[in-house]
Amino acid sequence: MSEEREKVIPGEILETGEDWLPGEGTRRDGKNIVASRFGLKEIQNRLVKIIPLSGVYIPRRGNLVIGVVTDINFSGWNMDINAPYTSFLPLAECPRFFNKEDLAEYFDIGDMVVCKVKAVKRKGVDLSLKSIGLGKIEDGMIVYINSNKVPRVIGKEGSMIKIIKDATKCDIVVGQNGVVWIKGKTAENEMLAKETILFITGKSYLSGLTEKVQEFLSKKFGEKK
Amino acid sequence: MISNLTKKRVHDYLLEGKREGRGLLDYREIEIELGVSKNAEGSARVKVGKTEVVAGVKLDVTEPYTDHEDEGTLITTLELLPLSSPRFEAGPPKIEAIEIARIVDREVRESKFIDFKKLCIKKGEKVWGIFLDIFSINDDGNLLDAAGIAAVAALRNAKMPKYDEKEDKVEYGELTNKGMPLNKETPIILTFHKIGNKIFIDPGQEEEKASEGRISFGFLDGNINACQKGNDAPLKLEELSEILETAEKKAEEMTEKIDKAIEKALKARENRK
């Protein structure tokens, strides 16, 4: 982890030889393993892969995402989850009873909903609400970040997000699609949590980020006093 | 599309008068850089906070319009580049781009900022044609006002190219020292936005998306030359008179600011040479 990883751009030759295997974000071109995305090069045994630094969110099954309702159908809601596919939240995937006559009463156009990706099909993404902690967001603040930086914001086993939560006393939900929901007691706390998250996304390539974030937070608290 | 949640938050903050460290009628910092394009006769890069636009002025000899035989021509275009915001797509200009270009065009033309009569070479046959091209580089709200500032700065920066009358050719390589025939006063476009019953200027990206109504005024030396109403929400008569009152003061203040920024940019450019 402490090792500086090399930044690579598409077309760059990563390794040469038949021993290597192309992983995520790379392809084989003759004898070479060539990068097809912009990101950090990582080698795991024989596998060469790229941790992307840019690009759109590609939904995967089981992802927790936060989306906006864009349209209401007779059988559910069309959602925008910042992905290049259309996504749909069917009525059948809601855990409690909904009156089919008036779906707008539950989620109206423009409402933000925390949901889970149930399946990624060819025609689009299916979402679900059948899990704990999913549902409509009533208040709080929304921050948009690059979806590739989400792992950095969450940290190893949630270490990073725990630091921010403890320091700012805010509830934070990070959607895998790069939408972050912050709910705190005061607007100042929410703003501080937002600043910290943007600080992390701006410096995501650094190693030892956890210490830097702690430093940043203690400095911010020092300013307040 | 903006979520109801963010819209409500923007509204709440406006009610409290909180706006990321500035008041309702405070502008973000304006930065101007001149002569950014090598091939244009005049160009400017304008930053209003994180919003960034580039404008270029190109001059050519063309035929005048038949109803204005002794006047030069002006064509303003604006392109909202896809790199500046995920909202914009490549392709022919959409309604938003056309609207901004037309407001800027109207303000520059109707304020008599450019003396078109002096751009005439031979009446009815040859006049100078001005092409004013504006591009958005980054959109953090308020592209309209920024485009107006960029257009003015680029025109101020422009120098007339040499024109060879015998061969009927413009020699672009050699710019004369003569600037364009411009008014001393600087025109400015000010856009007022309305959310709920709060009126504010210079919106950020979220504020612009949440904006319910807007009205733009083009000023030159205290006179209104251009006006455009946008978005759905109507304005009350009292609101409008309040806007006009503040607009006049604000325009004066802003013109001074812009003039200073242009002067500073001109000096910076001379020092570089």
Interface residues (C-beta under 8 A of the other chain):
Chain A: V68 T70 D80 D108 G110 D111 M112 I137 D139 G140 M141 I142 A187
Chain B: M1 I2 S3 N4 L5 T6 K7 K8 R9 Y13 K18
